């Protein structure tokens, strides 16, 4: 699925297929609720969230929505992610399955805490 560069996250979601827009809005809301202080912008043509460094990106593709989060968060929650395709810093949520929003909250909060600790050490 080709998503041309959007100027902001609202436009990114509006350009997604209509049947996926609700899932993307809910994912956005979940990330923002888990890290309300995070900066939201478009980076690498995807929604990006940063707080003391990178928290996460997400993107919509033909068969899934990808959540891109540093690998430490994926490793910490690998048992809970066992039913999903994962890579070092990526999780795929297939369009025909529910997104585990409570798990997304845990992942974002974990990463925000990691970033806070790293920032305090600087």
C-alpha positions in Angstrom: 0.0 0.0 0.0 1.6 3.3 -1.0 1.0 6.2 1.3 2.4 9.4 -0.1 4.0 11.8 2.4 1.3 13.4 4.6 1.9 16.7 6.3 0.6 15.5 9.7 -0.9 12.4 11.4 -4.5 13.5 10.7 -3.7 13.6 6.9 -1.9 10.3 7.1 -5.0 8.6 8.6 -7.3 10.3 6.2 -5.3 8.9 3.3 -5.5 5.4 4.6 -8.2 3.1 3.3 -11.5 4.1 5.0 -12.0 0.6 6.6 -8.6 1.0 8.4 -9.0 4.6 9.6 -10.7 3.7 12.8 -8.0 1.3 13.8 -5.3 3.9 13.1 -7.2 6.5 15.1 -7.4 4.1 18.0 -3.7 3.3 17.8 -2.9 7.0 17.7 -5.1 7.6 20.8 -3.6 4.7 22.6 0.0 5.9 22.0 -0.9 9.5 23.0 -2.7 8.3 26.2 0.3 6.1 27.2 2.8 9.0 26.5 0.8 12.3 26.6 4.0 14.3 26.6 5.3 12.7 23.4 6.0 14.8 20.3 3.9 13.7 17.4 5.0 14.3 13.8 5.6 12.6 10.4 9.0 11.0 10.0 10.0 8.5 7.3 6.5 9.2 5.9 4.9 7.6 8.9 3.4 8.9 12.2 6.3 9.2 14.8 6.2 9.7 18.5 9.2 10.9 20.5 9.9 11.5 24.1 13.5 11.8 25.2 14.2 10.1 21.9 12.3 7.6 19.8 9.2 6.0 21.2 7.5 4.5 18.2 6.3 4.8 14.6 3.3 3.2 13.0 2.4 2.6 9.4 -0.4 1.0 7.4 0.4 -1.6 4.8 -1.6 -4.0 2.5 -2.1 -6.7 5.1 -1.1 -5.2 8.4 -0.5 -2.2 10.5 3.1 -2.0 11.6 4.3 -0.7 15.0 8.0 0.1 15.0 9.4 0.3 18.5 12.9 -0.3 19.7 13.7 -3.9 20.2 14.1 -3.8 24.0 10.3 -3.3 24.3 9.6 -6.2 22.0 12.1 -8.4 24.0 10.5 -7.4 27.3 7.0 -8.4 26.1 7.9 -11.3 23.7 5.6 -13.8 25.4 2.6 -11.4 25.0 3.7 -10.8 21.4 4.0 -14.5 20.6 0.9 -14.5 18.3 2.2 -11.7 16.1 4.9 -11.4 13.4 7.8 -9.5 15.0 11.3 -8.5 14.0 14.0 -6.7 15.9 12.0 -3.4 16.1 8.7 -4.2 14.4 5.4 -5.8 15.2 2.7 -6.6 12.6 -1.0 -6.4 13.5 -2.9 -8.1 10.6 -6.0 -6.3 9.4 -8.2 -9.3 10.2 -7.2 -9.4 13.9 -7.9 -7.1 16.7 -5.0 -4.8 17.8 -4.1 -5.5 21.4 -4.4 -1.9 22.5 -3.6 -2.7 26.2 -0.4 -4.3 25.1 0.5 -1.3 22.9 0.0 0.8 26.0 2.5 -1.4 27.9 5.0 -1.2 25.1 4.8 2.6 24.9 5.0 3.1 28.6 8.0 0.7 28.8 9.8 2.6 26.1 9.0 6.0 27.6 10.4 4.8 30.9 13.6 3.6 29.2 14.0 6.9 27.5 13.5 8.8 30.8 16.1 6.7 32.5 18.6 7.2 29.6 17.9 11.0 29.7 18.6 11.2 33.4 22.0 9.6 32.9 23.1 12.2 30.4 
